């Protein structure tokens, strides 16, 4: 179902995800005060996303609905990786304090509903039903932004200016990029059909390169710099009490 140009974009995405994962794993060997779970999540995101897009490049996970291709692999990617991206954003907001589990669950839950609403919209044959699901997804995005720019921001600044400003920078980076997803969806074949399928594929390659690997690298880079001035709040997990490695990957002495 994909043409040669679309396959090029999809394989380019796979290569970028692989490169990003390698850099993150390399950084994890010298964590510079950033907790190991940050690297584990950041590395898993491009690995899973790259595998999902590889399936698309191999013409797997794509079905036709109302004359347009529905990339089930995109939703399989997003429903896993976007909650993890929000978890890493939450960890940045709660850098030197105990993690607020209820808030993290709330923002991740809203995200899962948003992604699955998008899937239902993409699979809808009736336009009214399609835009109903799309609206539900957009409402969830508003809730996500409310939590990110309300409670999360307040928690970040409660730890001082340095943590607060670091959080605002990475949250702005992610928020601006995430606004692009519903816009591209609405303008593309799934929505109003103003963009052709190849442009749609290209945009859904470029945007997540920045919002996944780009964000993860920017977030980790910022935290590695921040940790020299404000130590992270390390939650000692059960396995750490039994001598398990404290960082993701091997740590340099």
Beta strands, then each sheet from edge to edge (+ up, - down):
strand 1: 62-65
strand 2: 68-71
sheet 1: 1+ 2-
end
